[in-house]
């Protein structure tokens, strides 16, 4: 039995193209794998721990082998809980719209909470080593159109490049994705892209 964690980074509900594709992927997966655990984390509804000075003090205490107070440890526990939840999944599905050429701030917050030395990556004389493993599917949506290669991708797309770099940094390399773009163009152009993304997602899910 596997555990799939569906991480929703879109607040737009039924109007969200990334969420629509990701939900269909998860629905199909659940039908194909009725014995698996499927859970959803809506990042706009989660009470993610603030990475303020008190919490970061514990992080640096851990990094430098110093002891933390009981109060500091109790606040750090909220960070550990998010990390444990993330690492408990064998498979991860993300719904990710593009915001200002990047990912939504709640997803950046989530990744900042998860990306912690000795928990999700190790650092040493030989460099970094990711400590996580999972299969990943990502449904992206973008208002504009950014080719897979070329100047537009290099200059404007910090969405997939950042997210996938961060996942690989944590040790997660099995990543597949689809893209709905350009969502701000005329409906027939948008809908054609969405139909293609849904078709591709249904092909990916059969072996996910």
ZANUGU-509911 format. One record per residue: residue in three letters; x, y, z of N, C-alpha, C, O in turn. Coordinates in pm, whole numbers, padded with zeros to 5 digits, always signed. Example, Ala and Ser with C-alpha at 12.3 -4.5 7.8 and 13.67 -1.06 7.14 Angstrom:
ZANUGU-509911
ALA+01319-00569+00780+01230-00450+00780+01320-00330+00780+01424-00332+00846;SER+01285-00225+00708+01367-00106+00714+01290+00003+00787+01341+00114+00804;
END
This chain:
ZANUGU-509911
UNK+00083-00120+00000+00000+00000+00000+00086+00125+00000+00181+00136+00078;UNK+00054+00219-00088+00127+00344-00098+00044+00458-00040-00077+00446-00021;UNK+00112+00568-00013+00044+00689+00033+00070+00800-00067+00184+00831-00098;UNK-00038+00860-00117-00028+00973-00208-00072+01098-00133-00179+01101-00072;UNK+00010+01200-00138-00021+01329-00076-00046+01431-00188+00043+01460-00269;UNK-00166+01485-00190-00206+01583-00290-00190+01722-00230-00261+01759-00136;UNK-00095+01799-00283-00061+01931-00229-00117+02038-00321-00068+02058-00433;UNK-00220+02107-00274-00287+02209-00355-00234+02347-00320-00248+02393-00207;UNK-00174+02413-00419-00121+02548-00399-00202+02653-00475-00152+02761-00504;UNK-00328+02621-00507-00414+02716-00576-00536+02748-00489-00600+02657-00438;UNK-00569+02877-00472-00685+02914-00390-00813+02935-00471-00914+02976-00415;UNK-00810+02909-00602-00919+02951-00690-01029+02846-00710-01121+02868-00789;UNK-01021+02735-00640-01128+02636-00645-01160+02589-00785-01071+02551-00861;UNK-01288+02592-00821-01333+02542-00950-01280+02623-01067-01284+02576-01181;UNK-01231+02744-01043-01178+02827-01151-01031+02799-01180-00973+02855-01273;UNK-00971+02711-01100-00828+02684-01114-00802+02574-01216-00857+02464-01203;UNK-00721+02602-01315-00688+02503-01417-00589+02399-01365-00601+02280-01394;UNK-00490+02444-01288-00394+02348-01231-00464+02253-01136-00436+02133-01135;UNK-00556+02306-01055-00628+02223-00959-00722+02126-01029-00735+02011-00988;UNK-00786+02172-01135-00876+02085-01211-00803+01964-01267-00853+01852-01258;UNK-00686+01986-01325-00608+01876-01382-00556+01785-01271-00562+01662-01283;UNK-00505+01844-01165-00451+01763-01055-00560+01680-00988-00537+01564-00952;UNK-00677+01738-00971-00788+01663-00910-00828+01544-00996-00856+01436-00944;UNK-00831+01562-01127-00866+01451-01215-00759+01342-01209-00790+01223-01213;UNK-00633+01384-01199-00524+01288-01184-00542+01207-01056-00531+01084-01057;UNK-00570+01275-00946-00586+01208-00816-00710+01119-00816-00707+01008-00763;UNK-00819+01167-00875-00942+01087-00883-00917+00957-00960-00959+00850-00917;UNK-00849+00969-01073-00819+00850-01153-00724+00757-01078-00742+00635-01079;UNK-00624+00815-01011-00530+00733-00935-00604+00654-00826-00580+00534-00808;UNK-00693+00721-00753-00766+00654-00645-00850+00539-00699-00863+00435-00634;UNK-00907+00557-00817-00986+00451-00878-00899+00332-00919-00941+00217-00910;UNK-00779+00362-00965-00687+00256-01007-00620+00186-00889-00577+00071-00900;UNK-00611+00256-00776-00542+00202-00657-00630+00218-00534-00598+00296-00445;UNK-00741+00145-00527-00836+00163-00417-00779+00131-00279-00834+00174-00178;UNK-00670+00056-00273-00611+00022-00144-00511+00124-00092-00467+00115+00023;UNK-00477+00220-00174-00378+00321-00133-00443+00431-00049-00563+00456-00058;UNK-00361+00497+00030-00405+00612+00109-00386+00738+00025-00278+00762-00026;UNK-00491+00817+00012-00485+00943-00062-00530+01056+00031-00643+01056+00079;UNK-00442+01151+00056-00473+01263+00145-00442+01394+00076-00352+01401-00009;UNK-00516+01498+00112-00500+01630+00051-00452+01731+00154-00495+01731+00269;UNK-00359+01817+00110-00314+01929+00192-00339+02056+00112-00273+02081+00011;UNK-00435+02136+00157-00465+02264+00093-00378+02369+00162-00405+02407+00276;UNK-00276+02416+00094-00178+02505+00157-00240+02637+00201-00190+02699+00295;UNK-00346+02681+00136-00411+02806+00177-00497+02788+00300-00544+02886+00359;UNK-00519+02663+00341-00596+02635+00462-00508+02585+00576-00552+02581+00691;UNK-00386+02547+00546-00295+02495+00649-00238+02607+00736-00213+02718+00689;UNK-00220+02576+00862-00155+02670+00954-00005+02636+00956+00044+02574+01051;UNK+00066+02676+00853+00208+02647+00845+00283+02726+00952+00252+02843+00975;UNK+00381+02664+01017+00454+02736+01122+00534+02853+01067+00594+02844+00960;UNK+00533+02962+01140+00612+03080+01102+00760+03052+01125+00798+03000+01230;UNK+00842+03085+01028+00986+03067+01043+01045+03198+01095+01120+03266+01026;UNK+01009+03230+01218+01056+03354+01280+01186+03329+01355+01244+03220+01348;UNK+01231+03431+01425+01360+03420+01493+01367+03309+01595+01470+03243+01608;UNK+01259+03287+01668+01259+03182+01771+01270+03044+01710+01343+02958+01759;UNK+01197+03023+01602+01201+02892+01536+01337+02871+01469+01394+02762+01478;UNK+01387+02974+01403+01516+02960+01335+01631+02939+01433+01733+02880+01399;UNK+01614+02988+01555+01718+02964+01656+01736+02813+01679+01849+02765+01694;UNK+01625+02740+01681+01634+02595+01700+01705+02531+01580+01788+02442+01596;UNK+01672+02579+01461+01738+02526+01341+01889+02539+01353+01962+02444+01325;UNK+01935+02656+01393+02080+02678+01403+02139+02607+01524+02257+02570+01522;UNK+02060+02587+01626+02107+02505+01738+02135+02362+01692+02236+02302+01729;UNK+02044+02309+01612+02061+02174+01558+02184+02168+01469+02264+02074+01478;UNK+02200+02268+01382+02312+02270+01289+02447+02277+01361+02546+02222+01314;UNK+02449+02346+01477+02576+02366+01548+02588+02282+01675+02679+02302+01755;UNK+02496+02186+01692+02506+02094+01804+02478+02155+01939+02529+02107+02040;UNK+02397+02262+01942+02363+02326+02068+02226+02279+02115+02142+02238+02035;UNK+02204+02284+02246+02077+02242+02304+01975+02356+02296+02012+02473+02304;UNK+01849+02321+02279+01741+02419+02277+01656+02405+02403+01655+02300+02467;UNK+01586+02511+02438+01499+02507+02555+01374+02426+02522+01345+02398+02406;UNK+01300+02389+02626+01176+02313+02607+01075+02395+02526+01004+02339+02442;UNK+01069+02524+02549+00976+02609+02475+01015+02617+02328+00929+02613+02240;UNK+01144+02629+02302+01192+02633+02163+01160+02501+02092+01116+02500+01977;UNK+01183+02391+02162+01157+02260+02103+01008+02240+02072+00973+02177+01972;UNK+00922+02295+02158+00779+02281+02136+00735+02355+02009+00647+02308+01937;UNK+00797+02470+01982+00766+02544+01860+00825+02474+01738+00764+02473+01632;UNK+00942+02416+01753+01007+02345+01642+00929+02219+01605+00937+02172+01491;UNK+00855+02165+01700+00777+02044+01674+00679+02065+01558+00651+01972+01483;UNK+00627+02187+01544+00534+02215+01434+00605+02201+01300+00544+02156+01202;UNK+00732+02239+01293+00812+02221+01172+00833+02072+01146+00817+02025+01033;UNK+00869+01999+01249+00892+01855+01235+00767+01782+01188+00775+01686+01111;UNK+00650+01826+01235+00525+01760+01196+00500+01775+01046+00456+01680+00981;UNK+00526+01893+00992+00507+01915+00848+00606+01830+00768+00569+01770+00668;UNK+00730+01826+00814+00831+01745+00746+00795+01597+00749+00806+01528+00648;UNK+00753+01549+00865+00716+01408+00879+00600+01372+00787+00599+01266+00725;UNK+00503+01462+00777+00389+01440+00690+00434+01432+00544+00391+01344+00470;UNK+00520+01523+00504+00572+01525+00367+00649+01398+00336+00629+01337+00231;UNK+00737+01356+00426+00822+01240+00402+00746+01108+00412+00796+01004+00369;UNK+00627+01111+00470+00550+00987+00484+00489+00942+00352+00444+00828+00339;UNK+00487+01032+00253+00423+01000+00125+00520+00932+00030+00636+00970+00019;UNK+00470+00830-00039+00546+00764-00145+00530+00839-00277+00616+00833-00365;UNK+00416+00910-00289+00384+00980-00412+00327+01117-00378+00251+01133-00282;UNK+00366+01217-00457+00324+01355-00434+00261+01410-00561+00315+01392-00670;UNK+00148+01477-00546+00082+01544-00657+00066+01691-00620+00015+01723-00512;UNK+00109+01780-00709+00102+01924-00684+00011+01991-00786+00014+01956-00904;UNK-00070+02086-00740-00142+02178-00828-00078+02314-00808-00086+02372-00700;UNK-00015+02366-00915+00069+02485-00901+00042+02588-01011+00083+02568-01125;UNK-00027+02697-00978-00040+02806-01075+00086+02892-01075+00162+02892-00978;UNK+00107+02964-01183+00219+03060-01186+00171+03193-01131+00070+03248-01175;UNK+00244+03245-01034+00219+03377-00977+00344+03462-00998+00451+03429-00947;UNK+00330+03569-01072+00444+03659-01094+00569+03582-01139+00680+03606-01092;UNK+00547+03490-01233+00654+03410-01294+00713+03305-01200+00814+03242-01233;UNK+00653+03287-01083+00707+03194-00984+00593+03113-00925+00484+03108-00982;UNK+00618+03049-00812+00516+02970-00744+00442+03058-00643+00496+03160-00601;UNK+00320+03022-00602+00249+03098-00499+00328+03101-00367+00401+03007-00335;UNK+00310+03209-00293+00389+03227-00171+00366+03117-00068+00457+03086+00009;UNK+00245+03058-00066+00220+02953+00033+00303+02828+00002+00345+02757+00094;UNK+00325+02801-00126+00408+02686-00162+00554+02713-00128+00625+02623-00083;UNK+00599+02836-00148+00735+02872-00107+00750+02857+00044+00851+02806+00092;UNK+00650+02900+00120+00651+02884+00266+00659+02736+00303+00738+02696+00388;UNK+00577+02656+00238+00575+02511+00264+00713+02450+00238+00763+02372+00320;UNK+00774+02485+00126+00907+02432+00094+01012+02482+00192+01103+02407+00228;UNK+01000+02606+00237+01095+02658+00335+01085+02583+00467+01185+02562+00535;UNK+00964+02543+00504+00945+02465+00627+01007+02326+00610+01073+02276+00701;UNK+00985+02265+00495+01031+02128+00472+01182+02119+00455+01244+02023+00501;UNK+01241+02217+00390+01383+02209+00355+01469+02240+00477+01506+02356+00501;UNK+01501+02138+00554+01576+02154+00679+01692+02054+00684+01673+01935+00656;UNK+01812+02101+00720+01927+02011+00728+01906+01902+00832+01850+01926+00940;UNK+01950+01784+00798+01942+01660+00876+01803+01597+00872+01787+01482+00912;UNK+01704+01669+00824+01570+01615+00809+01541+01575+00664+01500+01462+00637;UNK+01564+01666+00572+01535+01640+00431+01657+01650+00341+01652+01612+00224;UNK+01767+01701+00394+01893+01699+00320+02009+01701+00419+01996+01747+00532;UNK+02121+01652+00372+02243+01652+00453+02346+01740+00384+02351+01748+00261;UNK+02428+01806+00465+02534+01892+00412+02665+01850+00475+02674+01833+00597;UNK+02768+01834+00392+02897+01793+00443+03009+01839+00352+02984+01913+00257;UNK+03130+01796+00380+03246+01837+00300+03231+01805+00152+03287+01874+00067;UNK+03156+01700+00121+03139+01660-00019+03018+01726-00084+02986+01697-00199;UNK+02950+01814-00011+02835+01884-00068+02704+01841-00006+02700+01794+00108;UNK+02597+01856-00081+02461+01828-00032+02413+01691-00079+02451+01643-00185;UNK+02329+01631+00004+02266+01504-00032+02120+01507+00011+02091+01527+00129;UNK+02029+01486-00083+01888+01482-00051+01852+01357+00027+01908+01250+00002;UNK+01760+01370+00121+01723+01258+00208+01579+01211+00184+01526+01129+00259;UNK+01516+01263+00080+01377+01228+00051+01368+01142-00075+01458+01144-00159;UNK+01260+01068-00085+01234+00991-00207+01084+00981-00226+01011+00951-00131;UNK+01038+01007-00346+00897+00996-00379+00883+01012-00530+00972+01063-00597;UNK+00769+00968-00581+00735+00997-00720+00649+01122-00719+00568+01143-00629;UNK+00666+01206-00822+00596+01335-00823+00525+01358-00956+00578+01331-01063;UNK+00402+01410-00945+00330+01461-01061+00290+01605-01030+00239+01633-00921;UNK+00313+01695-01126+00281+01836-01105+00192+01884-01219+00224+01865-01336;UNK+00081+01948-01184-00005+02015-01282+00022+02164-01270-00014+02227-01170;UNK+00084+02221-01373+00113+02364-01376+00005+02437-01457-00056+02379-01547;UNK-00019+02565-01424-00101+02653-01505-00031+02788-01514+00026+02836-01416;UNK-00037+02847-01633+00030+02976-01656-00060+03064-01742-00118+03019-01841;UNK-00070+03191-01704-00149+03285-01782-00090+03310-01919-00163+03321-02018;UNK+00042+03320-01925+00112+03337-02051+00161+03205-02105+00133+03098-02049;UNK+00235+03212-02214+00288+03091-02276+00439+03096-02276+00500+03190-02329;UNK+00500+02993-02215+00645+02990-02200+00695+02859-02258+00673+02753-02199;UNK+00763+02863-02373+00810+02740-02437+00904+02661-02346+00966+02715-02255;UNK+00913+02532-02375+01000+02446-02295+01147+02487-02308+01225+02469-02215;UNK+01182+02541-02422+01319+02588-02444+01313+02728-02502+01212+02768-02560;UNK+01422+02803-02486+01428+02933-02550+01425+03048-02451+01420+03027-02330;UNK+01427+03168-02505+01442+03288-02423+01329+03307-02324+01352+03342-02209;UNK+01203+03284-02369+01090+03306-02279+01099+03215-02157+01071+03259-02045;UNK+01138+03091-02177+01153+02997-02066+01264+03044-01974+01247+03045-01852;UNK+01376+03081-02029+01493+03118-01949+01469+03244-01868+01516+03255-01755;UNK+01398+03342-01925+01383+03472-01861+01266+03475-01763+01279+03531-01654;UNK+01153+03415-01801+01031+03435-01724+00988+03319-01634+00918+03341-01536;UNK+01028+03198-01666+00977+03084-01592+01063+03048-01471+01163+02978-01483;UNK+01022+03098-01354+01082+03056-01228+00988+02961-01154+01013+02924-01040;UNK+00880+02923-01218+00779+02836-01158+00828+02692-01154+00859+02639-01047;UNK+00834+02629-01271+00878+02488-01274+01027+02476-01245+01070+02379-01182;UNK+01106+02573-01290+01250+02562-01268+01283+02564-01118+01367+02487-01073;UNK+01217+02652-01042+01244+02658-00899+01190+02535-00827+01262+02470-00751;UNK+01062+02502-00851+01001+02391-00779+01075+02261-00804+01102+02185-00710;UNK+01107+02234-00928+01172+02107-00959+01317+02104-00912+01369+01998-00875;UNK+01384+02220-00913+01518+02226-00853+01510+02193-00705+01591+02116-00654;UNK+01413+02252-00635+01401+02230-00491+01372+02083-00460+01428+02027-00367;UNK+01283+02022-00538+01252+01880-00515+01374+01793-00539+01400+01700-00463;UNK+01448+01823-00644+01569+01744-00671+01675+01765-00563+01747+01672-00527;UNK+01684+01885-00512+01776+01913-00402+01744+01824-00282+01834+01782-00210;UNK+01616+01795-00262+01574+01710-00150+01588+01562-00182+01558+01478-00097;UNK+01633+01530-00302+01655+01390-00339+01547+01330-00426+01555+01212-00461;UNK+01446+01409-00463+01333+01359-00542+01360+01387-00689+01363+01502-00732;UNK+01379+01281-00766+01418+01297-00907+01314+01243-01005+01320+01275-01124;UNK+01220+01161-00958+01116+01105-01045+01001+01205-01053+00906+01197-00975;UNK+01010+01298-01147+00915+01409-01156+00856+01413-01296+00929+01417-01395;UNK+00723+01411-01304+00652+01426-01431+00553+01542-01417+00502+01568-01308;UNK+00526+01610-01527+00439+01727-01519+00363+01750-01648+00399+01699-01754;UNK+00256+01828-01636+00181+01877-01750+00156+02026-01728+00164+02075-01616;UNK+00127+02098-01836+00111+02243-01828-00014+02287-01903-00037+02246-02017;UNK-00094+02370-01838-00205+02437-01906-00162+02582-01928-00142+02657-01832;UNK-00147+02620-02055-00105+02756-02090-00141+02786-02235-00140+02694-02317;UNK-00171+02909-02269-00184+03029-02186-00329+03045-02141-00418+03059-02224;UNK-00354+03045-02011-00491+03047-01960-00560+03182-01980-00683+03190-01969;UNK-00485+03287-02010-00543+03420-02029-00573+03452-02175-00618+03562-02207;UNK-00548+03357-02263-00582+03375-02405-00730+03344-02427-00802+03314-02332;UNK-00775+03351-02551-00914+03323-02582-00950+03180-02541-00864+03091-02543;UNK-01077+03156-02502-01117+03028-02445-01079+02906-02528-01040+02803-02472;UNK-01091+02916-02659-01062+02797-02741-00914+02758-02733-00882+02639-02737;UNK-00825+02856-02722-00682+02827-02709-00655+02765-02572-00584+02664-02561;UNK-00711+02827-02469-00695+02777-02333-00750+02635-02319-00683+02547-02265;UNK-00870+02614-02369-00936+02484-02353-00863+02374-02429-00858+02260-02384;UNK-00806+02408-02544-00728+02309-02619-00606+02265-02539-00573+02146-02535;UNK-00538+02361-02476-00422+02328-02394-00463+02244-02272-00394+02149-02235;UNK-00576+02281-02212-00621+02205-02094-00659+02062-02131-00628+01969-02057;UNK-00725+02045-02245-00762+01911-02290-00638+01826-02314-00635+01707-02282;UNK-00535+01888-02371-00410+01815-02396-00343+01778-02264-00288+01669-02251;UNK-00346+01869-02167-00286+01841-02036-00360+01728-01966-00298+01641-01905;UNK-00493+01730-01973-00572+01623-01911-00544+01488-01977-00532+01387-01908;UNK-00533+01487-02109-00503+01363-02181-00366+01309-02138-00350+01190-02112;UNK-00268+01398-02130-00135+01356-02089-00134+01307-01944-00067+01209-01912;UNK-00208+01377-01858-00215+01337-01717-00274+01197-01703-00227+01117-01621;UNK-00379+01167-01781-00443+01035-01773-00350+00926-01825-00361+00811-01783;UNK-00260+00960-01914-00160+00863-01959-00056+00839-01851-00015+00725-01827;UNK-00012+00946-01786+00091+00935-01682+00039+00855-01563+00112+00774-01507;UNK-00088+00878-01525-00141+00817-01402-00148+00664-01411-00147+00597-01308;UNK-00155+00610-01530-00167+00465-01544-00044+00391-01495-00051+00273-01460;UNK+00069+00459-01492+00193+00395-01446+00253+00467-01326+00370+00446-01293;UNK+00176+00552-01263+00226+00634-01151+00222+00555-01020+00261+00607-00916;
END
